[in-house]
Amino acid sequence: MKNFEKTYNNGLRLILEKNDKNVIGLNILFFVGSQNESKQKEGYSHFIEHLVFKGTDKRTANDISDELTMLGADFNAYTSRTMTRYVFKCLKENFEKCFEIYADMLINSAFRESDIDKEREVVIEEMKKCADDPLEVLYERVLKNYFGENSYAHDELGTEEIISTVTKDQLLEYKNEYYKPENCIISVVGNIDFDILDKIVQKYFFQTSKNNNPKKVDFTPFKIDSIKRFDIVNRDDNQANVCVHIKSEKADSKLKSVAELYTCILGNSQNSRLYKQIREELGLVYTIYAFSVVGANTGEIFIMFGTRAKNLKKAIVEIGKIIKDFAEVGATETELVMAKNLKKSSLEYAFETNSDIAEINGTMVHYYDKVIKIEDSIKMLDDVTLDDVNNFAKQISNEELFNIVAVGKNLNIEDISCFKK
């Protein structure tokens, strides 16, 4: 494997990880997501992601889909709070044509009024689908409670009122503000020479941009001001779905790997403390797990589980005891070795396909301004000591910035506010 990078005069960054696989993965990443949206523009980033596939001056939506499918491409797009991704994977011999189609989509989106009106309904159906999913409701409520008025709390889908009334001109103005070369990374992985890739990018992508003094979108650090610590959402569900959400480490923190290993020991496998005690010992849940999320401005630990209303209070109390015990007694060497092996395996699994690697490399440049090799990530895990994990356990146990949300029926706020670390 060999890595190549280039930054063009207009600010566009191109990254290639060359290997001998003839399936080429591509990730075009724009620094724009719901964090960029004002309250009046919630959902714009996601709606634009949909509309890019609806056609250009020379292609209809069916043309785009038919051409990419005929070329054997697997294609999609995703919107998050800080970025919008356009992805595909295809055979080496079809890469240039697939890239040309994507470039046409992104640069020459037609935004026809008829397509906008049809796609409004699609996005609203997506909202309805998420509203029927208790885990989606849970996740969105947790973030709103935690991030408060900060735009990081915005739902990527927006609101039905905004999506129903947004105009073509408003969407185009927003797209033109953020879909600029200086706010874009193209990450490619596969068996292609860099000079060939370079020529393809220059031929089709942002060839008319003249910006010689690029400035990237500034994701200014923000202060987190939690609104509520305990919250109930009443729904007619068979179980209470619950999230215990605790402040953790950001992407650039020296403790990021420590936080990952702590979370792994806490609840990232069937051998974890949460699983053994809450499920295997007490039988209170079918599944319970913990995971950590890192971003440019924030890091969090999520503990997720579902249980019947009558078991909710006991489960919450037990989780508090487990976190407290972790802080007071600490982890064992065996647990640390297990966690390191699990995290290393996850890293290796994540690098199994070229499309996965392209996404990871693009994200790394977004967060760290460079590609971090897998062996460097493994070394960071290996360097974590037992004292590091146990000191972090104390930090989490003392953390005051957290919130708990339960979604279900016949729930009492007292059943979750009894949580004590």
C-alpha positions as CSV (number, residue, x, y, z in Angstrom):
1,M,0.0,0.0,0.0
2,K,1.2,3.5,-0.8
3,N,-0.4,6.8,0.1
4,F,-0.5,9.9,-2.1
5,E,-2.0,13.4,-1.3
6,K,-2.4,16.6,-3.2
7,T,-4.0,19.9,-2.4
8,Y,-5.0,21.9,-5.4
9,N,-4.8,25.7,-5.7
10,N,-8.6,25.9,-5.1
11,G,-8.2,24.1,-1.8
12,L,-9.6,20.7,-2.9
13,R,-7.7,17.8,-1.2
14,L,-7.2,14.5,-3.0
15,I,-6.1,11.4,-1.1
16,L,-5.2,8.0,-2.7
17,E,-4.3,4.8,-0.9
18,K,-3.1,2.6,-3.7
19,N,-3.3,-1.2,-3.4
20,D,-3.7,-4.2,-5.7
21,K,-7.5,-4.5,-5.5
22,N,-9.4,-3.8,-8.7
23,V,-12.5,-2.7,-6.9
24,I,-12.0,1.1,-6.3
25,G,-13.7,2.8,-3.4
26,L,-14.4,6.5,-3.5
27,N,-15.6,8.9,-0.8
28,I,-16.3,12.6,-1.6
29,L,-16.7,14.4,1.7
30,F,-18.0,17.9,2.1
31,F,-17.6,19.8,5.4
32,V,-21.3,20.5,5.8
33,G,-23.9,19.0,8.0
34,S,-26.7,19.8,10.4
35,Q,-24.1,21.7,12.7
36,N,-23.9,24.3,9.9
37,E,-27.7,24.9,9.9
38,S,-29.5,27.7,11.6
39,K,-32.8,26.9,13.3
40,Q,-34.6,28.1,10.1
41,K,-32.5,25.9,7.9
42,E,-32.7,22.5,9.7
43,G,-32.6,19.7,7.2
44,Y,-31.1,21.6,4.3
45,S,-27.8,19.6,4.2
46,H,-29.7,16.2,4.1
47,F,-32.3,17.4,1.6
48,I,-29.6,18.6,-0.7
49,E,-27.9,15.2,-0.5
50,H,-31.1,13.7,-1.7
51,L,-31.6,16.2,-4.5
52,V,-28.1,15.8,-5.9
53,F,-29.2,12.3,-7.2
54,K,-32.3,13.8,-8.9
55,G,-30.6,14.9,-12.0
56,T,-28.5,17.4,-13.8
57,D,-28.8,19.5,-16.9
58,K,-28.0,16.5,-19.1
59,R,-29.2,13.6,-16.9
60,T,-32.4,12.7,-15.2
61,A,-32.6,10.8,-11.9
62,N,-33.2,7.6,-13.9
63,D,-30.3,8.3,-16.1
64,I,-28.0,8.6,-13.1
65,S,-29.3,5.4,-11.5
66,D,-29.3,3.4,-14.8
67,E,-25.8,4.5,-15.8
68,L,-24.2,3.7,-12.5
69,T,-26.0,0.4,-12.2
70,M,-25.0,-0.6,-15.8
71,L,-21.4,0.1,-14.8
72,G,-21.8,-2.2,-11.8
73,A,-21.3,0.6,-9.2
74,D,-22.6,0.4,-5.6
75,F,-23.4,4.0,-4.8
76,N,-25.0,6.0,-1.9
77,A,-24.7,9.1,0.2
78,Y,-24.9,10.1,3.9
79,T,-25.4,13.2,5.9
80,S,-24.2,13.7,9.5
81,R,-23.9,16.6,11.9
82,T,-20.5,17.7,10.5
83,M,-20.2,16.2,7.0
84,T,-22.0,15.0,3.9
85,R,-20.5,12.0,2.0
86,Y,-21.0,10.8,-1.5
87,V,-19.7,7.3,-2.0
88,F,-19.4,4.6,-4.6
89,K,-17.3,1.5,-5.4
90,C,-16.8,0.1,-8.8
91,L,-14.4,-1.9,-11.0
92,K,-11.2,-0.2,-12.0
93,E,-12.1,-0.1,-15.7
94,N,-15.3,1.8,-14.9
95,F,-13.9,4.3,-12.4
96,E,-13.5,7.3,-14.7
97,K,-17.0,7.1,-16.0
98,C,-18.5,6.6,-12.6
99,F,-16.5,9.6,-11.3
100,E,-17.7,11.7,-14.2
101,I,-21.3,11.0,-13.3
102,Y,-20.7,11.9,-9.7
103,A,-18.9,15.1,-10.7
104,D,-21.8,16.0,-12.9
105,M,-24.3,15.3,-10.1
106,L,-22.4,17.4,-7.6
107,I,-21.4,20.4,-9.8
108,N,-24.4,20.5,-12.2
109,S,-27.4,19.6,-10.0
110,A,-30.5,20.8,-11.7
111,F,-32.8,21.2,-8.7
112,R,-35.9,21.0,-10.9
113,E,-39.0,22.2,-9.1
114,S,-40.8,18.9,-9.9
115,D,-38.0,16.9,-8.4
116,I,-37.8,19.0,-5.3
117,D,-41.6,18.6,-4.7
118,K,-41.4,14.8,-5.1
119,E,-38.4,14.5,-2.9
120,R,-40.0,16.6,-0.1
121,E,-42.5,13.7,0.3
122,V,-39.7,11.1,0.4
123,V,-37.9,13.0,3.1
124,I,-41.1,13.5,5.1
125,E,-41.7,9.7,4.8
126,E,-38.2,9.2,6.2
127,M,-39.1,11.5,9.1
128,K,-42.2,9.4,9.8
129,K,-40.2,6.2,9.7
130,C,-37.7,7.5,12.2
131,A,-40.6,8.8,14.4
132,D,-41.9,5.3,14.6
133,D,-38.5,3.9,15.8
134,P,-38.1,4.3,19.6
135,L,-34.3,4.1,19.2
136,E,-34.3,7.1,16.8
137,V,-36.6,9.0,19.1
138,L,-34.3,8.2,22.0
139,Y,-31.1,9.2,20.2
140,E,-32.5,12.5,19.0
141,R,-33.9,13.4,22.5
142,V,-30.6,12.6,24.1
143,L,-28.7,15.0,21.8
144,K,-31.2,17.8,22.2
145,N,-31.0,17.5,26.0
146,Y,-27.2,17.4,25.9
147,F,-26.3,20.0,23.3
148,G,-29.2,22.4,24.1
149,E,-29.5,25.3,21.7
150,N,-26.2,24.5,19.9
151,S,-26.8,23.5,16.2
152,Y,-25.1,20.2,16.9
153,A,-28.4,19.1,18.5
154,H,-30.3,19.6,15.2
155,D,-31.9,16.5,13.6
156,E,-30.2,15.9,10.3
157,L,-33.7,15.3,8.7
158,G,-34.9,18.7,9.8
159,T,-38.6,19.4,10.4
160,E,-41.6,18.7,8.3
161,E,-42.5,22.4,8.3
162,I,-39.1,23.5,6.9
163,I,-38.8,20.7,4.3
164,S,-42.4,21.3,3.1
165,T,-41.8,25.0,2.5
166,V,-38.1,25.4,1.5
167,T,-37.6,26.9,-1.9
168,K,-35.2,26.0,-4.8
169,D,-33.4,29.4,-4.4
170,Q,-32.9,28.8,-0.6
171,L,-31.4,25.3,-1.2
172,L,-29.2,26.5,-4.1
173,E,-27.9,29.4,-2.0
174,Y,-27.0,27.0,0.8
175,K,-25.4,24.5,-1.5
176,N,-23.3,27.1,-3.2
177,E,-22.1,28.4,0.2
178,Y,-20.7,25.0,1.3
179,Y,-20.1,22.9,-1.8
180,K,-16.8,24.5,-2.6
181,P,-13.5,22.8,-3.3
182,E,-11.9,24.2,-0.2
183,N,-14.5,22.4,1.8
184,C,-14.1,19.0,0.1
185,I,-11.9,16.0,0.4
186,I,-11.8,13.2,-2.3
187,S,-10.6,9.9,-0.8
188,V,-9.9,7.1,-3.2
189,V,-8.6,3.6,-2.5
190,G,-7.7,0.9,-5.0
191,N,-5.5,-0.1,-7.9
192,I,-5.2,3.2,-9.8
193,D,-2.1,5.3,-10.5
194,F,-2.0,8.7,-8.8
195,D,-1.2,10.6,-12.0
196,I,-4.2,9.0,-13.7
197,L,-6.4,9.8,-10.8
198,D,-5.1,13.4,-10.7
199,K,-5.9,13.9,-14.4
200,I,-9.5,12.5,-13.9
201,V,-10.1,14.8,-11.0
202,Q,-8.8,17.9,-12.8
203,K,-10.8,17.0,-15.9
204,Y,-14.2,16.6,-14.2
205,F,-14.2,18.1,-10.7
206,F,-14.3,21.9,-9.9
207,Q,-12.4,22.7,-13.0
208,T,-13.8,26.2,-13.1
209,S,-13.0,27.2,-9.5
210,K,-10.5,30.2,-9.2
211,N,-10.2,30.4,-5.4
212,N,-6.5,30.7,-4.7
213,N,-6.9,31.6,-1.0
214,P,-9.0,28.8,0.3
215,K,-10.6,28.9,3.8
216,K,-12.3,25.8,5.1
217,V,-15.5,25.8,7.1
218,D,-14.6,26.6,10.7
219,F,-16.1,24.2,13.1
220,T,-15.7,26.5,16.1
221,P,-15.4,24.7,19.4
222,F,-18.5,25.1,21.5
223,K,-19.5,24.9,25.1
224,I,-21.9,22.1,26.1
225,D,-24.7,23.2,28.4
226,S,-26.9,20.2,29.3
227,I,-30.5,21.2,29.6
228,K,-31.9,18.1,31.4
229,R,-30.3,15.2,33.1
230,F,-33.3,13.0,33.2
231,D,-36.1,12.8,30.7
232,I,-39.1,10.6,29.8
233,V,-40.7,10.2,26.4
234,N,-44.1,8.6,26.6
235,R,-44.8,6.1,23.8
236,D,-47.0,3.0,23.6
237,D,-44.0,0.6,23.3
238,N,-43.6,-2.9,24.8
239,Q,-40.2,-2.0,26.3
240,A,-38.6,1.1,27.8
241,N,-35.6,2.0,25.6
242,V,-33.0,3.8,27.6
243,C,-29.8,5.7,27.1
244,V,-27.3,6.8,29.7
245,H,-25.2,9.4,28.0
246,I,-21.9,10.8,29.5
247,K,-19.4,13.4,28.4
248,S,-16.1,11.8,27.1
249,E,-13.1,12.7,25.0
250,K,-12.9,14.5,21.6
251,A,-11.1,13.1,18.5
252,D,-7.9,15.1,19.1
253,S,-7.7,14.1,22.8
254,K,-4.7,12.1,24.1
255,L,-7.2,10.1,26.0
256,K,-9.3,9.0,23.1
257,S,-7.8,5.5,23.0
258,V,-8.2,5.3,26.7
259,A,-11.8,6.2,26.5
260,E,-12.3,3.5,23.8
261,L,-10.8,0.8,25.9
262,Y,-12.7,1.9,29.0
263,T,-16.0,1.7,27.1
264,C,-15.0,-1.7,25.7
265,I,-14.5,-3.1,29.2
266,L,-17.7,-1.5,30.4
267,G,-20.1,-2.7,27.7
268,N,-18.7,-3.5,24.3
269,S,-19.0,-7.3,24.3
270,Q,-20.7,-10.3,25.9
271,N,-17.7,-10.4,28.2
272,S,-18.2,-6.8,29.4
273,R,-19.2,-5.8,32.9
274,L,-22.6,-4.4,31.9
275,Y,-23.6,-7.5,29.9
276,K,-22.4,-10.0,32.5
277,Q,-24.2,-8.2,35.4
278,I,-27.4,-6.7,33.9
279,R,-28.2,-9.5,31.5
280,E,-26.5,-12.7,32.6
281,E,-26.6,-12.3,36.3
282,L,-29.9,-10.3,36.8
283,G,-31.8,-11.1,33.6
284,L,-33.1,-7.5,33.3
285,V,-32.4,-7.1,29.5
286,Y,-32.1,-8.9,26.3
287,T,-29.2,-6.8,25.2
288,I,-27.1,-3.9,26.7
289,Y,-24.1,-2.3,25.2
290,A,-21.8,0.8,25.5
291,F,-20.0,2.6,22.7
292,S,-18.0,5.8,22.4
293,V,-18.4,8.5,19.8
294,V,-15.7,11.1,19.0
295,G,-16.0,14.2,16.9
296,A,-14.1,17.4,16.2
297,N,-15.8,19.2,19.1
298,T,-17.2,16.5,21.3
299,G,-16.9,13.0,22.7
300,E,-19.5,10.9,24.3
301,I,-20.2,7.5,25.8
302,F,-23.6,5.9,25.2
303,I,-25.0,3.1,27.3
304,M,-28.1,1.6,25.6
305,F,-30.5,-1.0,26.7
306,G,-34.2,-2.0,26.6
307,T,-36.2,-3.4,29.5
308,R,-39.8,-3.6,30.8
309,A,-41.0,-0.7,32.9
310,K,-41.0,-2.7,36.1
311,N,-37.3,-3.4,35.7
312,L,-36.2,0.1,34.7
313,K,-35.3,1.4,38.2
314,K,-33.3,-1.7,39.1
315,A,-31.3,-1.6,35.8
316,I,-30.5,2.1,36.3
317,V,-29.3,1.5,39.8
318,E,-27.1,-1.4,38.8
319,I,-25.5,0.5,35.9
320,G,-24.6,3.3,38.4
321,K,-23.1,0.6,40.7
322,I,-21.0,-0.9,37.9
323,I,-19.6,2.5,36.9
324,K,-18.8,3.3,40.5
325,D,-17.2,-0.1,41.1
326,F,-15.1,0.4,38.0
327,A,-13.8,3.7,39.4
328,E,-13.1,2.3,42.9
329,V,-11.7,-1.2,42.1
330,G,-10.4,-0.7,38.6
331,A,-10.0,-3.0,35.6
332,T,-7.8,-6.1,35.6
333,E,-4.9,-6.8,33.2
334,T,-7.1,-9.6,31.7
335,E,-9.8,-7.1,30.9
336,L,-7.4,-4.7,29.4
337,V,-5.8,-7.3,27.1
338,M,-9.3,-8.4,26.1
339,A,-10.4,-4.8,25.3
340,K,-7.2,-4.2,23.3
341,N,-7.7,-7.3,21.2
342,L,-11.3,-6.5,20.5
343,K,-10.5,-2.9,19.4
344,K,-7.6,-4.1,17.2
345,S,-9.9,-6.7,15.6
346,S,-12.5,-3.9,15.0
347,L,-9.8,-1.8,13.4
348,E,-8.8,-4.6,11.1
349,Y,-12.4,-5.4,10.2
350,A,-13.0,-1.8,9.4
351,F,-10.2,-1.9,6.8
352,E,-11.5,-5.0,5.0
353,T,-12.8,-3.2,1.8
354,N,-11.6,-0.3,-0.2
355,S,-14.8,1.6,0.2
356,D,-14.5,1.3,4.0
357,I,-10.8,2.5,3.9
358,A,-11.8,5.5,1.6
359,E,-14.4,6.6,4.2
360,I,-12.0,6.1,7.1
361,N,-9.2,8.1,5.4
362,G,-11.5,10.9,4.5
363,T,-12.8,11.1,8.1
364,M,-9.2,11.1,9.4
365,V,-8.3,14.1,7.3
366,H,-11.5,15.8,8.4
367,Y,-10.6,15.3,12.1
368,Y,-6.8,15.2,12.2
369,D,-5.8,16.9,9.0
370,K,-3.9,13.7,8.0
371,V,-4.4,10.0,7.4
372,I,-3.5,7.9,10.4
373,K,-2.2,4.4,9.5
374,I,-3.7,1.4,11.1
375,E,-0.4,0.4,12.7
376,D,-0.3,3.8,14.4
377,S,-3.8,3.4,15.7
378,I,-2.9,0.0,17.0
379,K,0.2,1.4,18.7
380,M,-1.9,4.1,20.5
381,L,-4.1,1.2,21.9
382,D,-1.0,-0.8,22.9
383,D,0.5,2.2,24.7
384,V,-2.5,2.5,27.0
385,T,-1.7,1.3,30.5
386,L,-3.9,-0.2,33.2
387,D,-3.4,3.0,35.3
388,D,-4.6,5.1,32.3
389,V,-7.9,3.1,32.1
390,N,-8.4,3.2,35.9
391,N,-7.7,6.9,36.1
392,F,-10.2,7.4,33.3
393,A,-12.8,5.3,35.1
394,K,-12.5,7.7,38.1
395,Q,-12.9,10.7,35.6
396,I,-16.1,9.2,34.2
397,S,-17.4,8.4,37.7
398,N,-16.9,12.1,38.7
399,E,-18.3,13.5,35.4
400,E,-21.2,15.8,36.1
401,L,-22.2,16.4,32.5
402,F,-24.5,13.5,31.6
403,N,-28.1,12.8,30.9
404,I,-30.5,9.8,30.8
405,V,-33.5,9.4,28.6
406,A,-36.1,6.6,28.6
407,V,-38.7,6.1,25.9
408,G,-41.7,3.9,26.6
409,K,-45.1,3.7,28.4
410,N,-46.0,3.8,32.1
411,L,-42.6,5.2,33.0
412,N,-41.7,7.4,36.0
413,I,-39.0,10.0,36.1
414,E,-38.0,8.6,39.5
415,D,-37.0,5.4,37.9
416,I,-34.1,7.0,36.1
417,S,-33.3,9.9,38.4
418,C,-32.2,7.4,41.0
419,F,-29.0,7.0,38.9
420,K,-25.9,7.5,41.0
421,K,-22.3,6.9,40.0
